[in-house]
Amino acid sequence: MLNCKGITLVESLLTIAIILMITGTLIPLSYQMYSTLINKKMELHASITAYEAAKKILNEGSNSGVMNIESNVYRWNYEESKICVHFTNLHGERTKCINEIGEID
């Protein structure tokens, strides 16, 4: 719809509306994906902490401890044949427990 004077006002407004719709959907989606990735990464670090805690329990006989991974604090304790790791992610305080059979709570 080009005329000899250039692009019309309606076409400009339509282009701006389309750009706003695209950015309005992609930015929240990318933020949600990023926060989900961060939470999953912290869950993985909690599992690593539980694994390292199991090695310390077997070798040293420790019943509790603290691990720092990427400036996040993961506290673990061993009681009643299960290892519980306490940490804070974007959703708040979390606890991940693994019993001796390997079941995750």
WOFEN-V492598 format. One record per residue. N is the residue number from 1. RES is the residue in one small letter. SS is DSSP state (h for helix, s for strand, l for the rest). Layout:
# WOFEN-V492598
n = [N & N]
res = [RES & RES]
ss = [SS & SS]
This chain:
# WOFEN-V492598
n = [1 & 2 & 3 & 4 & 5 & 6 & 7 & 8 & 9 & 10 & 11 & 12 & 13 & 14 & 15 & 16 & 17 & 18 & 19 & 20 & 21 & 22 & 23 & 24 & 25 & 26 & 27 & 28 & 29 & 30 & 31 & 32 & 33 & 34 & 35 & 36 & 37 & 38 & 39 & 40 & 41 & 42 & 43 & 44 & 45 & 46 & 47 & 48 & 49 & 50 & 51 & 52 & 53 & 54 & 55 & 56 & 57 & 58 & 59 & 60 & 61 & 62 & 63 & 64 & 65 & 66 & 67 & 68 & 69 & 70 & 71 & 72 & 73 & 74 & 75 & 76 & 77 & 78 & 79 & 80 & 81 & 82 & 83 & 84 & 85 & 86 & 87 & 88 & 89 & 90 & 91 & 92 & 93 & 94 & 95 & 96 & 97 & 98 & 99 & 100 & 101 & 102 & 103 & 104 & 105]
res = [m & l & n & c & k & g & i & t & l & v & e & s & l & l & t & i & a & i & i & l & m & i & t & g & t & l & i & p & l & s & y & q & m & y & s & t & l & i & n & k & k & m & e & l & h & a & s & i & t & a & y & e & a & a & k & k & i & l & n & e & g & s & n & s & g & v & m & n & i & e & s & n & v & y & r & w & n & y & e & e & s & k & i & c & v & h & f & t & n & l & h & g & e & r & t & k & c & i & n & e & i & g & e & i & d]
ss = [l & l & s & l & l & s & l & l & h & h & h & h & h & h & h & h & h & h & h & h & h & h & h & h & h & h & h & h & h & h & h & h & h & h & h & h & h & h & h & h & h & h & h & h & h & h & h & h & h & h & h & h & h & h & h & h & h & h & h & h & l & l & l & s & s & s & s & s & s & l & l & s & s & s & s & s & s & s & s & l & l & s & s & s & s & s & s & s & s & l & l & s & s & s & s & s & s & s & s & l & l & l & l & s & l]
